[in-house]
Amino acid sequence: MSDDTRPPATAFHGEQLPYPAKQSDMDPAPASDLSSYRPAGKLTGKVALITGGDSGIGRAVAIAFAMEGAKVAIVYNENDGDAADTAKIVVGKGGECLTLKHDVRVKAECAAAVAATVERFGGLNVLVNNAAFQVAEERFEDITEDNLRRTFETNIFAYFFMAQAALPHLAKGDAIVNTGSIVGMTGLAILIDYTATKGAIHSFTKSLALSLGDRGIRVNCVVPGPVWTPNIPGTMPASEVENFGHEVILKRPGQPEELAPAYVLMASDDGSFITGALLEVTGGRLAAA
């Protein structure tokens, strides 16, 4: 899909879907098949593990990595159909995809996902921490303890657990890529707990990069702006989904496939001198603020 055919903010009509939303139910459908992407073998011989890889940004990253020559494992928690669709697309692009159903909030399950990946593909070179959870609340005092814990356990505890499990298998030249968010920099009144975890991911990225620098393992973070993924109609109020992405310079939300090249950069040798970085892919969100 070219830029001039991507739907503008006015195409988004306040769609509401039950959580966890399925990508196949979204209207308009997210663009995540990378039909216009031109690979160059940048990840040939690499093995990548992507959490939240069943849909949205994670799906697009899995497809891009496979097109670049990587063997891919995706971790997901609930949507079997979306995970199967992602694997089918990856295989259709000529890649290999291992689907792993795990709850990344549990340290042992993170270790199991890494172990299964290494057993299947013989190693691990790239970890993409991407799984996320959010619940919008109009009033701060309505954030429940259960949702607060789930948000932090999914969005930051799991990033620690996955990195700890992956690290024994990573070597010089390998990479960890985290998914942050522009709202971790700007804040958002209806996602206070979520924005707090995204700010934590940004700091985690910088500190872990410092910790692993001597080992030659790079750690970076992609910072998306508004991106049309299942979490939007599945967790946000209709008023936020209506005209989604209107606030950025480009006057539209990003599509998952537009984020994928940033992950390829951070995972590949093209990013060999990049570590501890927060790469904003926001459609101009901060500049428009």
Secondary structure, DSSP 8 states (H G I E B T S, - for coil): --GGGS--GGG-------SS--GGG-SS----S-TT-----TTTT-EEEEETTTSHHHHHHHHHHHHTT-EEEEEESS-HHHHHHHHHHHHHTT--EEEEE--TTSHHHHHHHHHHHHHHHS---EEEE--------SSGGG--HHHHHHHHIIIIIHHHHHHHHHGGG--TT-EEEEE--THHHH--TT-HHHHHHHHHHHHHHHHHHHHHGGGT-EEEEEEE-SB--THHHHHS-HHHHTTTTTTSTTSS-B-HHHHHHHHHHHHSGGGTT--S-EEEESSSHHHH-
